[in-house]
């Protein structure tokens, strides 16, 4: 395993030559020096494919052209624009950090890695990206693409998902860093992992194929190494669309759980699939229905959504009330037209778009 900077070839020179002559990857934030725009792009791209994140980035910058515009916007409007991106903790952190920088720091982003890392929602990767791209700090940016490139070319068999592995890769990446052009180099390396050294790589186009240890030893798919496979939690979420005189009962999710701060209908969570009669019985047990003041209008097929570590399944039951039920205090009643102003999780939007 390589532990020192290799002397057999000039890694950064080869990479930057490829970047200049062959890199055709275009993204609106490439070459950007505004730390606000870099920050927004990096937060959006956490856990999100570039193809999906691109439109969100463009919409965000159009709606909030600077950090002050973002900071003074009501939470619900920001969540609505974020709707569909998932991992909503990112959005909550984005709002809090924007208000901190706008108010407490007069709109001025910290310029160095250590100060940036102290901001809410900004970890080592994002801090390195902002400090490198915006301020040209000599700091390696290490994302999944970079893990893969370094692991293959240098045959690094340390697990990328272990504390020891992450520390090693960060240290090694900083040894490889081009100290004169850190921002350009970092972007080039990330692009290279996205364009050439992909999970299924294009080795015939790779400028490192005469020195890549994984390629030379026919071990391309042995790297990067991961030590553990996350367990997937399976959940059944059954939503009750309670309608009374054209209005529906919704509530905001404030628990420390998935979809924090988004809205939902009344929820009955279960350990397994519930039939219509079973679900209706549980709704009655919660005291949400009068004895004869309701009728079940529809019971949907099963909907699914795969999150990173959770598989969500469930159904939607629509109940029309002839007299208003006593529901939890946090419930608000909104008509169908107004519902589009509220941010719902993708799981619920799938139903709303198909009902």
N, C-alpha and C positions, 0 to 999 in steps of 0.2 A: 504494500500500500504506500502511496506517495504521501510524505509528510512535509516535504520542503518544496519550495518553488522549483519547477523543473528547469533545467538548463539546456536540455536537448533541443528545444525549439522556443520561439518567441510567441507565447500564447496571445498576448494582447495585440501584437502587431498583425498576426494572422487574422484575428477576430475583427480588428478595425479595418483591415483591407477588405475582408468579406463584406463588412457593413457598408463601406464606401462603394464597392463595385457591384454587389449582388443583393443587398437587402432592399426588398421592395415593399416591406410591411408598412402600411400607412395607418396612422391613428391621429386624431386631432390634437392629442396632448403631447405628441412627440416633439421634442425640441422646446417645449414650453418652459418658461422661466418664472412664471407667476406661481408662487408657492400655494396659493389658494386653489388654482385650477389643478395643479399636480395633486394636492391633497384630496380634492373631490374625486378625481379620476382613480386614485389609488384605493380610496375607501369603497367606491362603487365596484372596483374590480376584485376586491377581496371576496372569494367564494363565488365569483361570477365570471362567466365566459365573456371575452371581449365583444363578441358578436351581440350578446344580449346587453352588455353594459353600455355600449356606444350610444344608443338612443337615450338612455337614462342620463348619461353625462351631458349630452347636447341639450336635453330638456332642462337639466339642473342649471347649467350655465346661462341658458336663455332666461330662466325664471329668476335666478339669483346670480347676477353677473359679478358680484364681489361678496366678501365675507359679511359686510354690514347688511346687505340685502337678505342674506340667509339668516343672519342673527335676529332680525326684527320680524321675520315671518312667523305666524302662528304655527304651532306644532302640527296641527291636523292637516294644514295645507302641504307641509313638507312630507308628512307620512303618505299623503295621497299621491304625491309625485313619485315617492319611493315604491308605491304599491306594486307587488309582483317581483321585486328584487330579492325578497327574503332576507333572512339574517337581520332582523329589524333592530337588534342591538347596535348595529353599525349606524343606523339612522339616528337613534337616540344619542349616541356618542357624538355624531356629526353636529347635531343641534347644540349640545352642551359645549362642545369645543368652540364652535363658531361664536357663541355668545361670550365665552371667556376671552377669546382673542379680540373680538370686536369691542367689548366693553372694557375688560381689564388691561388689555395690551394695546388699546387704541388701533386695532386692526393690523398690527405688525406681527407677522409670524416669527417665532424663534428661528434663528439662522443655523443653529448647530444641532447635530444628532442627539446629544444628551438632553438638551432643552426640549426638543421636539418630542422625545420619548416620554417626557413627563406629562404630556397632554393626554386627555382622556380619549381612548380609542386609537391611539397611535403607538404601535409596537415597533420592534426593531426594524422590520422590513419597511414599513411606511416612513419611519423617521429617516432611514438611510436613503430612501427614494427622494424625499423632499429635500434633504440637505445636499444630496448629490446633484439632482437635476436642477434645483433652483439656485443653489449657492456654491456648487462645484466643490463641496467638501469631499475629501478623500475617504470615502466610505463605500464598501461594497454592498450592493443590493442583492439579497439572496432570496429568490422565490422558488417555486416549484420547477420552473424552467432551468434556473441556475443550478439547483440541486442535481438535476438530471444530466446536464452538460458536464459538470465537473465530475460527477460519479462515473460517467462512462469514459470520458477521455483519460482520467487518471486512475480508473479502476478502484475507486474508494468504496470499500464495503461496509462502512459504518452506517447503521440505520439512520435515515433522514428524519424519522419520527421519534428519535431518542434525544434526550438532553445532551448526551455526549456527542452524538452525531451532529446535531445542530451547532454545537460549539465548535466542533472540528471544521465543518463546512464554512462557517462564518470566518474562522481564522484563516483557512486556506484560500477562500475567495478574496480576502483582503490582501493576501500575498500576491495573488494574480493581478490585482487591480492596476490599471494604468493610472499612475499618479498624476500625469499631466492632463489627462482628459477623462476624469472619473465619471462624469455624467454621461458623456457620449459612449464610453466603454460599457457602463452598466446597462444602458438601453440596448446597445448592440448585443450584449450577452443574453439579455432576456428575449430579444427578438430571435436570436439564433436558436434558442431552445424552443421557441414557438413555431419557427419556420422550417428549420433543418433537423435539429436533434429533438424531434417530437417523440411522443411515446412509441410511435412507429416511425423511425427516423428515415431520412432520405440520405443514406450514407454515400451514395454515388456523387452527391453534390457537396459533400462535406469537405472543407479545406483541411480538416484535421484527420482525414482517414488514413494518413500515413503514420500518424502518431497516436491515434486513439486506441487505448489498451483494450477496451471492450470490443471494438471492431476487429482489431488484429487477432484477438483470441476467440472470436466468434461467441462473445458473451454479451451482446447488445442488450438482450432482454433480462439480463441478470442484475442490471443497475437501473435506477437506484434501488438500494436495499431498504426494506421496511420491516420493522420488528413485530408489529401487531396489527391486527385487523379490528376496527371498532365494532362493538356489538350494536346491533340495530334494535331499538326499542319499537315494539308494535303497539299502536294505540287505536282505539275505536272511539271516534267523536261523532255523536249524533246530535244534529242541530234541529231545534224546534222553531219554525217560523210561525210565531204567534201573531195573528192578524186581528185587529179590532177596528172597524169602521175605516178601512183603507190604510191603517197604520200598522207598522211592524215593530215588535219589541227587540231592541238591540242593546248591547252593553259593550263597554271597553274592557279589554283584557289588561288588567293591571298586575296580575300575579307574575312572579319570576318564572316564566315558562316561555315556550315558543310564542311568537306573534305578539310580543309585549307591546302594549299601547294601540294595537289594532282593534277593530270592532268585530263583533260576532253576534249571532243569534243566541237564544237560550241553549245551553249545552247540557247534554247528558253523556258523560264519558262512561265507557264500559270496558270490561276485560275481553269481551268477545262480541261477535255479531249479535245484534238484537233483532228479533222479528217485530213486526208492527205492533202486535198486541203486548209484547214485553216492554217495548219502548213507551207505549201509551200508559202502561201501568206505572212505570217509573216516573213519568211526567205527573201523573195524578198523585203519587206518593210525595212529590215535592210540593204539593199544594198549589200548583200553578193553574188548575182548572176548577171551574164550578161544576157541580154535579151534572147538570144538563145544559150548560150554557156554551157548548162548543160542538164542532163537527170536524172530523179529519178530512181534509181536502185532497191531500196527496202524500205519497210515501215514495221517496226517490229510490233509484237503483244505487248500488254502492259506488262511492267516489273514492279516489286514492290520490295521495301525494307523497312522494319520497323526499324526505329531508336528509341531511347528511347522516344523522344517526337515528332517525326515526322514520317509520313507515306509518303514515296516517291513513286510516280507512274510516268510513262512516256513511251515514245516510242523512237525508233531510226530510222532516215531517212538517207539512204545512197544516196548521190548525186555525180555523176561523172561529172567532168568539162572538157570541150573541150578547154577552155581558162581560165587562172588563174583569180580568182576573187580578188577584193580588200577587204581584211579582216582586222579585228582589228590588231593593231601593235604588240600585245603580242602573236599572233599566230605563231607557228612553224610548219614546214612541216616535217613529218617523214614517212618512209616507214613501212609497216606492220611488218616486221621482227624486226625493231628497237623499235617498240611500247612496246615490252616486257621489255624494260629497264626502262620504265616510270611507276610510281605508279599511278594506277587508283582506284577510289572508287569501292566498291563491286557492286554497281548498274550497273556500266559500264562493269565490268568484267563478270557479268552474261550474258550480251549480247555478248561480245567478245568470250566467251567460247561456246556459242550456235549458233553463226551465221554461 
